[in-house]
Every structure is written in structure tokens, then in C-alpha cells.
């Protein structure tokens, strides 16, 4: 039996979005394919993200945030983690030059990636060392709070995951890291769901639900603005056992299309 007291691990993930013109989509999101040797969601198509590191909680980082984000914020470490993870896994850095106030340029990004991306990923360097040495401001103000999911109590590994959304800087080139992720794609939400149904992608349940939620928006600007302007409902799926099988129950207040899903169906997605 699974220990119901499995501790929650704080985690953050980010939906990096941009506008597009496709058959069924007007927005794209950057997603990566997890390495098959990763112990969680191996081989799955996911948003860049991971566990919150101790360095993401460094109080010294407050001085390297926008002035509007320097007050009390229970999500601060999650936001910093999502920025760090997008840099590590997607080669996108939501940060500004503190001298000019401008977002990091492509050339600056490439220089920073060559020097810091791998040490950050390997845990050899906290993100605070990079932002202080390079005089950067982490652009947490660009992140909208998109969703909040907590792994059910019956699972052997549990995460307290906050999903953020931000427009990808148009002058930065997204690319997977080749370590934790082995492939990447800019893809429309409808395209993800259609290809997952065809078996072309493995998409875990929380990811699919948030991909579907993203499909409701007609532009990246609208999607981010909506996240900034609305409250987020915490989703903690509950298990229901019936004669027909086991089901996960999703609160209808969360706003997803699914409120009850058979577990074997979830595992197939």
C-alpha cells in the first residue's frame, strides 16, 4: 500500500506561449519530451518545469525582482523556479538587464546559456549566483498564475505544482537541453490532444487538462492577461472506487471539462 503521508514536493512549470496561425489553433505552447530515464513522467510531452530548489528561496533574490513583486508573495519561490527551469529546459530566460530594463537579447542569452545553463541544471550553481554576477532582474511580473495541482494522496510521489504562463520573448530561440528533455516542439493545444489520442504523444493527465484549458484562448496575450486577472483554484483529485473501477474526481470549480475520469483511461493518455 502507498503511504498516505508521502510528503509534497514543491514544483513549478511554465507554459511559454506565442501566437500562431494553424488549422485548429491560434496559439502555440513550447513543450519538451522527458528523457526516458527520468523517474517521473519519463517519455512524456510536458511543459518545462521541475522541483523548487533551495536556491530559489534565497531572500537575496528579492532585490533582483521587479519592484512590484518585492512584497510578500507565497508563490515567489515557485515563480523563480519556473524561470530557472525554463532557462534550463527551454533556453528561454525571462530576465531583464537591470541597467536598461530590457529583456535579455538573443546574443546575451546564448552567452549566459553557455556559461550557466549546465551548472544550474546539475545543481552546481544556484540561480542567485547568476543573477547577481550578471546584474539581472528576474521578470516574475511576466508570469500569470495559470493553475495549481496537488498530486493525490494515494500516489507514491507527490508534488505541489504551480503552473505559470508567459509570452515567450520573440527574440529568444527555444531549445530543449538534451539532458532531462530529449526533444521539443512548438505545438498548438488542439494538435497536442489530437496527436495524443492517436498515440503519437504521451501526455499525463494534469498536462492534458491544462493543454485543453489553453485551447480556449484566441491569443497568447489574452491567455496571459486572463491568468493575471483571475484567481486560481487548487486541484487535489480525489479517488472514487466503484464496482466499475477506480476514478479520479476533479472539482467542477476548477473549470476543466472533466470532473470524473477513470484511472485506466488517465494512464492511457
C-alpha positions as CSV (number, residue, x, y, z in Angstrom):
1,X,0.0,0.0,0.0
2,X,1.1,3.6,-0.6
3,X,1.9,5.7,2.4
4,X,-0.7,8.4,2.6
5,X,1.8,10.6,4.4
6,X,4.1,10.9,1.4
7,X,5.5,14.5,1.6
8,X,4.6,17.0,-1.0
9,X,7.5,18.3,-3.1
10,X,7.1,22.0,-4.3
11,X,7.3,22.2,-8.1
12,X,6.7,24.8,-10.8
13,X,6.1,24.6,-14.5
14,X,5.7,27.2,-17.2
15,X,3.6,27.5,-20.3
16,X,5.6,29.6,-22.8
17,X,3.2,30.7,-25.4
18,X,3.2,32.6,-28.7
19,X,0.6,33.4,-31.4
20,X,0.3,31.2,-34.5
21,X,-2.0,30.5,-37.4
22,X,-2.9,26.8,-37.8
23,X,-5.9,24.9,-38.8
24,X,-7.4,24.5,-35.3
25,X,-5.1,26.6,-33.2
26,X,-4.3,30.3,-32.8
27,X,-1.8,29.9,-30.1
28,X,1.3,27.6,-29.6
29,X,3.0,26.4,-26.4
30,X,6.6,25.2,-26.0
31,X,6.7,21.6,-24.8
32,X,9.5,19.1,-24.2
33,X,9.8,15.3,-24.2
34,X,11.1,14.0,-21.0
35,X,14.1,11.7,-21.0
36,X,13.1,8.0,-20.7
37,X,15.4,7.6,-17.7
38,X,13.8,10.4,-15.7
39,X,11.9,8.8,-12.8
40,X,8.7,11.0,-13.2
41,X,6.7,11.3,-16.5
42,X,9.5,9.6,-18.4
43,X,9.0,9.9,-22.2
44,X,6.0,12.3,-21.8
45,X,5.3,15.5,-23.5
46,X,5.3,18.2,-20.8
47,X,5.8,21.9,-20.1
48,X,9.3,22.8,-18.9
49,X,9.4,22.6,-15.1
50,X,10.7,20.8,-12.1
51,X,11.1,20.9,-8.3
52,X,11.7,24.1,-6.4
53,X,15.4,24.3,-5.4
54,X,16.7,25.7,-2.1
55,X,18.4,28.4,-4.2
56,X,15.0,29.6,-5.5
57,X,14.1,30.5,-1.9
58,X,17.2,32.8,-1.4
59,X,15.9,36.1,0.2
60,X,18.7,38.0,-1.6
61,X,16.8,37.4,-4.9
62,X,14.1,39.8,-3.8
63,X,16.4,42.7,-4.8
64,X,16.6,41.1,-8.2
65,X,12.9,41.2,-8.8
66,X,10.7,44.0,-10.3
67,X,9.7,46.5,-7.6
68,X,6.0,45.4,-8.0
69,X,7.0,41.8,-6.9
70,X,9.1,42.6,-3.9
71,X,6.3,42.4,-1.3
72,X,5.1,39.3,0.5
73,X,4.3,36.6,-2.1
74,X,3.8,32.9,-1.2
75,X,4.4,32.0,-4.8
76,X,7.8,33.8,-5.1
77,X,10.0,30.7,-4.9
78,X,7.6,28.9,-7.4
79,X,7.9,31.8,-9.9
80,X,11.7,31.9,-9.6
81,X,11.8,28.1,-10.1
82,X,9.7,28.4,-13.2
83,X,12.0,31.0,-14.7
84,X,15.1,28.9,-13.8
85,X,13.5,25.7,-15.2
86,X,12.5,27.5,-18.5
87,X,16.1,28.6,-18.9
88,X,17.5,25.1,-18.1
89,X,15.0,23.1,-20.2
90,X,13.8,25.5,-22.9
91,X,16.7,28.0,-23.3
92,X,14.2,30.8,-22.6
93,X,15.2,33.3,-19.9
94,X,12.6,35.7,-18.6
95,X,15.0,38.2,-17.2
96,X,15.9,41.9,-17.8
97,X,19.2,43.8,-17.9
98,X,19.0,45.9,-14.7
99,X,20.8,48.7,-16.4
100,X,18.5,49.1,-19.4
101,X,15.3,47.4,-18.2
102,X,15.1,45.5,-21.4
103,X,14.6,41.7,-21.7
104,X,17.7,39.7,-22.3
105,X,18.6,39.7,-26.0
106,X,19.3,36.6,-28.1
107,X,23.1,37.2,-28.1
108,X,23.1,37.7,-24.3
109,X,21.0,34.6,-23.8
110,X,23.4,32.5,-25.8
111,X,26.4,33.8,-23.7
112,X,24.5,33.1,-20.5
113,X,23.4,29.7,-21.6
114,X,27.0,28.7,-22.4
115,X,28.2,29.8,-19.0
116,X,25.4,28.9,-16.7
117,X,22.8,26.5,-18.1
118,X,24.5,23.3,-17.4
119,X,25.8,24.2,-13.9
120,X,22.3,25.3,-13.0
121,X,20.8,22.1,-14.3
122,X,23.4,20.0,-12.4
123,X,22.8,21.8,-9.2
124,X,26.3,23.1,-9.1
125,X,25.2,26.7,-9.0
126,X,22.1,28.5,-7.5
127,X,20.3,30.9,-9.8
128,X,21.1,33.7,-7.3
129,X,24.8,33.5,-8.3
130,X,24.0,34.0,-11.9
131,X,21.6,37.0,-11.5
132,X,24.0,38.7,-9.1
133,X,27.1,38.2,-11.3
134,X,25.3,39.3,-14.4
135,X,23.2,42.1,-12.9
136,X,19.9,40.6,-14.0
137,X,16.3,41.1,-12.8
138,X,14.1,38.1,-12.9
139,X,10.9,39.1,-14.8
140,X,8.4,37.4,-12.4
141,X,5.9,40.1,-13.3
142,X,5.5,38.5,-16.7
143,X,4.2,35.3,-15.2
144,X,0.5,34.7,-14.8
145,X,-0.7,32.0,-12.4
146,X,-2.4,29.5,-14.7
147,X,-3.2,26.5,-12.5
148,X,-2.4,24.7,-9.2
149,X,-2.4,20.9,-8.9
150,X,-1.6,18.7,-6.0
151,X,-0.8,15.0,-6.5
152,X,-3.5,12.7,-4.9
153,X,-2.6,11.1,-1.6
154,X,-2.5,7.6,-3.0
155,X,0.4,8.2,-5.3
156,X,4.0,7.1,-4.4
157,X,5.4,10.5,-5.4
158,X,3.5,13.7,-4.7
159,X,4.0,17.2,-6.0
160,X,2.5,20.6,-5.1
161,X,2.8,22.1,-8.6
162,X,2.0,25.7,-9.7
163,X,1.6,26.3,-13.4
164,X,2.5,29.7,-14.8
165,X,2.1,31.2,-18.2
166,X,4.1,33.8,-20.1
167,X,4.6,35.0,-23.6
168,X,7.9,33.7,-25.0
169,X,10.3,36.6,-25.9
170,X,10.2,36.7,-29.7
171,X,14.0,37.3,-29.9
172,X,14.9,34.2,-27.9
173,X,15.2,30.8,-29.5
174,X,13.7,28.0,-27.5
175,X,15.6,24.7,-27.5
176,X,15.5,21.6,-25.3
177,X,18.5,20.8,-23.1
178,X,19.3,17.3,-24.4
179,X,19.7,16.0,-20.8
180,X,16.4,16.0,-18.9
181,X,14.5,16.5,-22.2
182,X,15.4,14.8,-25.5
183,X,13.1,16.7,-27.9
184,X,10.9,19.8,-28.1
185,X,8.2,21.3,-30.1
186,X,6.1,24.4,-30.5
187,X,2.7,23.0,-30.7
188,X,-1.0,24.0,-30.7
189,X,-3.3,22.8,-27.9
190,X,-5.7,21.1,-30.3
191,X,-2.8,19.5,-32.1
192,X,-1.4,18.1,-28.8
193,X,-4.8,16.5,-27.9
194,X,-5.4,15.1,-31.3
195,X,-1.9,13.6,-31.6
196,X,-2.1,12.2,-28.0
197,X,-5.4,10.5,-29.0
198,X,-3.5,9.0,-32.0
199,X,-0.8,7.7,-29.7
200,X,1.8,10.0,-31.2
201,X,2.5,11.7,-27.8
202,X,2.3,10.5,-24.2
203,X,0.5,13.3,-22.2
204,X,-0.1,12.8,-18.5
205,X,-3.5,13.8,-17.1
206,X,-2.7,17.2,-15.5
207,X,-0.8,18.3,-18.6
208,X,-3.6,17.3,-20.8
209,X,-6.2,19.2,-18.7
210,X,-4.1,22.4,-18.9
211,X,-3.4,22.0,-22.6
212,X,-7.2,21.8,-23.0
213,X,-7.6,24.9,-20.9
214,X,-5.1,26.7,-23.0
215,X,-7.1,25.8,-26.2
216,X,-9.9,28.2,-25.1
217,X,-7.8,31.3,-25.8
218,X,-7.6,33.1,-29.1
219,X,-4.2,34.8,-28.5
220,X,-1.2,34.5,-26.2
221,X,-1.8,38.0,-24.9
222,X,-5.3,37.1,-23.9
223,X,-4.2,33.8,-22.2
224,X,-1.6,35.6,-20.1
225,X,-3.9,38.5,-19.2
226,X,-6.6,36.1,-18.2
227,X,-4.2,34.3,-15.8
228,X,-3.1,37.7,-14.3
229,X,-6.8,38.7,-13.8
230,X,-8.4,35.6,-12.3
231,X,-7.9,33.5,-9.2
232,X,-6.6,30.0,-9.4
233,X,-8.5,27.0,-8.0
234,X,-6.4,24.3,-6.3
235,X,-7.0,20.9,-7.8
236,X,-6.5,18.0,-5.5
237,X,-8.1,15.0,-7.3
238,X,-9.9,12.5,-5.1
239,X,-10.2,8.8,-5.7
240,X,-13.6,7.1,-6.0
241,X,-13.8,3.3,-6.0
242,X,-16.8,1.7,-7.6
243,X,-17.7,-1.7,-9.0
244,X,-16.8,-0.4,-12.4
245,X,-13.3,0.6,-11.4
246,X,-11.3,3.5,-9.8
247,X,-12.0,7.1,-10.8
248,X,-10.3,10.4,-10.1
249,X,-12.7,13.2,-9.2
250,X,-11.9,16.8,-10.3
251,X,-13.7,19.7,-8.6
252,X,-16.0,21.4,-11.1
253,X,-15.0,24.8,-9.6
254,X,-11.6,24.2,-11.3
255,X,-13.2,24.9,-14.6
256,X,-11.9,21.9,-16.6
257,X,-14.2,19.9,-18.9
258,X,-13.5,16.7,-17.0
259,X,-14.8,16.2,-13.4
260,X,-14.6,12.4,-13.3
261,X,-12.1,10.2,-15.1
262,X,-11.5,6.5,-14.9
263,X,-7.9,5.9,-13.8
264,X,-7.0,3.4,-16.5
265,X,-8.2,6.0,-19.1
266,X,-5.9,8.5,-17.5
267,X,-3.0,6.2,-17.6
268,X,-3.6,5.7,-21.4
269,X,-3.2,9.4,-22.0
